[in-house]
């Protein structure tokens, strides 16, 4: 099983000027599984490290958002949506060195 994290190096700020960080996580356990059938995970945190969360779909095809930029903007700027995704246990993901 292959697990790989990809840090988004673009500086992203919400409407209040707070910086956010994102990591797309890829898990590939079955090479024969179509791309749309694979899980989708997007970890996020704010610059202060006070909010950590995860947006996860069992299958990529279940992701209702148009593209990556749209989901990132929704996480940063829709507070109620973001609160539903908060998961302090995901803080451990950020111990990796992404550079």
C-alpha positions in Angstrom: 0.0 0.0 0.0 1.4 3.4 -1.0 0.6 6.5 1.1 1.8 9.9 -0.1 1.2 13.4 1.1 1.5 16.4 -1.1 1.8 19.8 0.5 0.2 22.7 -1.3 3.1 25.3 -1.4 0.9 28.2 -2.6 0.2 30.7 0.2 -3.5 30.7 0.9 -5.3 33.3 3.0 -9.0 33.5 4.1 -11.1 36.7 3.9 -9.8 37.8 7.4 -6.1 37.4 6.3 -5.4 34.2 8.2 -3.0 31.8 6.4 -4.1 28.2 5.8 -2.1 25.1 4.9 -3.3 22.1 2.9 -2.1 18.6 2.2 -3.6 16.2 -0.3 -3.2 12.6 0.9 -3.1 9.8 -1.6 -3.6 6.1 -0.6 -3.2 3.5 -3.3 -3.7 0.0 -2.2 -5.1 -1.5 -5.4 -3.5 -0.5 -8.7 -6.5 -2.0 -10.5 -9.0 0.3 -8.8 -10.0 3.2 -11.1 -9.0 6.7 -10.0 -12.6 7.7 -9.3 -12.9 4.8 -6.8 -9.9 5.7 -4.7 -10.3 7.7 -1.5 -9.9 11.5 -1.4 -8.4 13.1 1.7 -7.5 16.8 2.2 -5.9 17.8 5.5 -5.9 21.4 6.6 -4.7 23.7 9.4 -4.4 27.3 10.1 -1.1 29.1 10.5 -1.6 29.3 14.3 -2.0 25.5 14.5 -5.2 26.0 16.5 -7.5 24.4 13.9 -6.8 21.0 12.3 -9.2 19.1 10.1 -9.8 16.6 7.3 -12.2 16.5 4.4 -12.5 12.8 3.3 -14.5 11.0 0.7 -14.5 7.2 0.5 -14.4 7.6 -3.3 -13.2 10.5 -5.4 -16.4 10.4 -7.4 -18.3 11.4 -4.2 -16.6 14.8 -4.0 -19.3 17.3 -5.0 -16.9 20.2 -5.4 -16.0 21.4 -8.9 -12.2 21.6 -8.3 -9.5 21.8 -5.7 -9.5 25.7 -5.6 -13.2 25.6 -4.8 -13.0 23.2 -1.9 -10.0 25.1 -0.5 -11.9 28.4 -0.6 -14.9 26.8 1.0 -12.8 25.4 3.9 -11.1 28.7 4.5 -14.1 31.0 4.2 -17.2 28.9 5.3 -16.8 28.8 9.0 -19.7 26.4 9.6 -18.5 24.0 7.0 -15.0 24.1 8.4 -16.3 23.4 11.9 -17.9 20.2 10.7 -14.5 19.0 9.5 -12.4 19.9 12.5 -10.5 16.9 13.9 -7.7 17.7 16.4 -6.3 14.2 16.0 -5.1 15.1 12.5 -2.5 17.4 14.0 0.0 14.5 13.7 0.0 14.8 9.9 1.7 18.1 10.2 4.8 16.6 12.0 6.0 15.5 8.5 8.5 17.7 6.7 6.8 18.7 3.4 9.6 20.8 2.0 
